[in-house]
Amino acid sequence: MKRDDVSKLRDLSISQLQERAKEAKTDLFHTRFALRTGHLSDFSKVRAIRNDYAQIQTIISEKRIAQAKQGAVKPQ
């Protein structure tokens, strides 16, 4: 995933990111299935999709941590 793509993902909400993660997970399943059945000629696609999914999950975690920190701050 390119840096521009990552910065665009960081602008999305958690629910939108979860939807993207769901799509990536589905794509990963179909790509792995194609690999096992011999219909996939580009083996690097599995790794790329897996890395994209991991990047999306990382951004979701970062956003949740940031929300928790904002909620944990006591007003003075």
Backbone bond lengths (Angstrom), bond angles and torsions (degrees), N, CA, C in turn:
res aa  C-N    CA-C-N  psi(-1)  N-CA   C-N-CA  omega(-1)  CA-C   N-CA-C  phi
1 M - - - 1.446 - - 1.531 107.33 -
2 K 1.313 116.03 134.35 1.449 120.76 -178.56 1.522 110.84 -79.27
3 R 1.318 115.75 161.65 1.468 120.26 -179.19 1.520 111.94 -61.32
4 D 1.312 116.72 -35.94 1.462 119.78 178.31 1.523 110.56 -63.28
5 D 1.325 116.01 -40.15 1.457 120.37 179.00 1.524 111.05 -65.50
6 V 1.323 116.35 -39.96 1.464 120.50 179.84 1.522 110.33 -66.11
7 S 1.322 117.26 -41.44 1.469 119.48 179.49 1.530 110.56 -65.76
8 K 1.323 117.78 -34.32 1.470 120.64 175.89 1.522 110.66 -67.27
9 L 1.337 116.64 -37.31 1.463 119.90 178.54 1.523 111.03 -66.11
10 R 1.315 116.91 -36.64 1.464 120.47 -179.75 1.525 111.85 -64.83
11 D 1.317 118.01 -22.19 1.462 121.89 178.68 1.524 112.97 -80.94
12 L 1.322 117.38 -13.49 1.466 121.12 -178.02 1.524 110.97 -80.96
13 S 1.324 115.90 159.73 1.466 120.94 175.80 1.527 109.69 -80.18
14 I 1.315 115.24 168.45 1.469 120.10 -178.69 1.523 110.53 -63.09
15 S 1.322 117.95 -40.21 1.469 119.89 -179.37 1.531 111.30 -65.41
16 Q 1.328 116.76 -37.68 1.464 120.16 176.99 1.525 110.24 -67.67
17 L 1.316 116.64 -38.98 1.461 120.60 178.21 1.525 110.98 -65.79
18 Q 1.320 116.61 -38.56 1.460 119.61 178.09 1.519 110.82 -64.41
19 E 1.318 116.89 -36.52 1.466 120.47 176.90 1.525 110.22 -65.49
20 R 1.335 116.78 -42.43 1.470 120.75 176.90 1.525 110.94 -63.02
21 A 1.331 116.99 -39.24 1.455 120.76 178.97 1.525 110.53 -64.74
22 K 1.315 116.22 -39.57 1.460 120.75 178.24 1.529 110.44 -62.90
23 E 1.333 116.13 -42.64 1.465 120.49 178.20 1.536 110.85 -64.20
24 A 1.324 116.35 -41.72 1.465 120.32 179.87 1.526 110.73 -64.92
25 K 1.324 116.80 -39.17 1.460 120.89 179.13 1.526 110.70 -65.20
26 T 1.332 116.69 -39.78 1.465 120.99 177.02 1.521 110.64 -65.32
27 D 1.339 116.38 -43.96 1.468 120.42 177.21 1.518 110.93 -60.61
28 L 1.327 116.57 -40.33 1.458 120.87 179.28 1.527 110.75 -63.16
29 F 1.330 116.80 -41.77 1.460 120.64 178.00 1.523 110.85 -60.48
30 H 1.332 116.09 -48.18 1.465 120.08 -178.16 1.524 111.69 -66.32
31 T 1.315 116.30 -36.65 1.465 120.21 179.14 1.520 110.79 -68.34
32 R 1.316 116.63 -42.08 1.472 119.71 176.98 1.526 110.95 -64.17
33 F 1.314 116.50 -38.79 1.456 120.11 178.16 1.526 110.49 -63.25
34 A 1.334 116.39 -43.71 1.464 120.72 178.10 1.527 110.82 -63.35
35 L 1.317 116.67 -35.85 1.461 120.70 178.20 1.526 110.69 -64.77
36 R 1.321 116.43 -43.84 1.471 120.99 -177.92 1.525 112.09 -69.10
37 T 1.332 116.31 -31.86 1.461 119.15 -179.03 1.523 112.67 -88.76
38 G 1.321 117.07 -4.24 1.455 120.77 176.37 1.513 114.99 86.70
39 H 1.331 117.44 13.65 1.456 120.76 -179.11 1.521 112.97 -93.21
40 L 1.315 117.10 -3.73 1.457 120.78 -177.30 1.520 109.51 -103.45
41 S 1.326 115.94 125.97 1.460 119.34 -179.95 1.525 112.04 -100.99
42 D 1.341 117.94 -21.07 1.455 122.21 -179.29 1.526 109.21 -104.47
43 F 1.331 116.38 96.40 1.456 121.39 -174.78 1.528 112.57 -69.88
44 S 1.312 116.91 -23.84 1.463 119.82 -177.83 1.533 112.03 -71.29
45 K 1.316 117.20 -13.82 1.459 120.97 -179.55 1.531 111.12 -64.23
46 V 1.326 117.45 -35.36 1.465 121.01 179.56 1.524 109.60 -62.32
47 R 1.312 116.56 -46.85 1.456 120.63 -179.00 1.526 111.13 -64.64
48 A 1.325 117.35 -40.94 1.460 121.42 -179.60 1.531 111.11 -63.16
49 I 1.306 116.79 -43.87 1.464 120.43 179.39 1.522 110.44 -66.48
50 R 1.323 116.48 -40.59 1.466 120.73 178.53 1.531 110.88 -62.70
51 N 1.322 117.27 -40.21 1.462 120.90 178.07 1.521 111.54 -68.31
52 D 1.322 117.37 -38.29 1.461 120.95 177.01 1.524 110.57 -62.36
53 Y 1.315 116.33 -43.58 1.461 121.40 178.88 1.530 110.27 -61.54
54 A 1.313 116.67 -43.64 1.467 120.82 179.96 1.523 110.76 -64.71
55 Q 1.317 117.45 -39.08 1.465 120.77 179.04 1.524 110.85 -64.86
56 I 1.315 116.84 -40.89 1.465 120.60 177.83 1.517 110.24 -63.54
57 Q 1.320 117.61 -43.46 1.463 121.20 179.44 1.524 111.12 -64.19
58 T 1.328 117.20 -36.49 1.458 121.36 177.97 1.522 110.69 -64.07
59 I 1.319 116.72 -43.01 1.466 120.54 179.66 1.526 110.21 -65.79
60 I 1.322 117.49 -38.64 1.470 120.98 176.53 1.528 109.85 -60.73
61 S 1.310 116.90 -44.50 1.466 120.76 179.23 1.522 111.43 -63.30
62 E 1.316 117.14 -42.79 1.461 120.91 178.53 1.519 110.92 -60.24
63 K 1.329 116.44 -43.11 1.461 120.16 -179.75 1.526 111.66 -66.48
64 R 1.309 117.08 -38.41 1.473 120.20 178.56 1.524 110.89 -66.90
65 I 1.315 117.34 -39.70 1.462 121.08 177.76 1.523 109.89 -64.47
66 A 1.328 116.95 -42.48 1.464 120.82 178.99 1.530 110.90 -63.29
67 Q 1.325 116.97 -39.98 1.461 120.24 178.00 1.520 110.74 -65.95
68 A 1.322 117.08 -39.74 1.465 120.28 179.64 1.515 111.06 -65.21
69 K 1.316 116.65 -38.62 1.463 119.88 178.87 1.526 111.27 -67.14
70 Q 1.326 116.77 -38.27 1.459 119.88 178.44 1.525 111.12 -67.45
71 G 1.311 116.31 -36.17 1.456 120.33 179.56 1.513 112.45 -76.67
72 A 1.327 118.08 -23.53 1.462 122.29 -177.06 1.506 112.22 -83.78
73 V 1.325 117.62 -15.44 1.463 120.80 -179.07 1.520 108.71 -73.50
74 K 1.346 115.42 127.20 1.455 120.06 179.92 1.535 110.04 -87.45
75 P 1.315 117.22 135.93 1.462 119.21 177.83 1.525 110.08 -70.36
76 Q 1.328 116.34 144.60 1.475 119.67 -178.03 1.502 111.45 -105.55
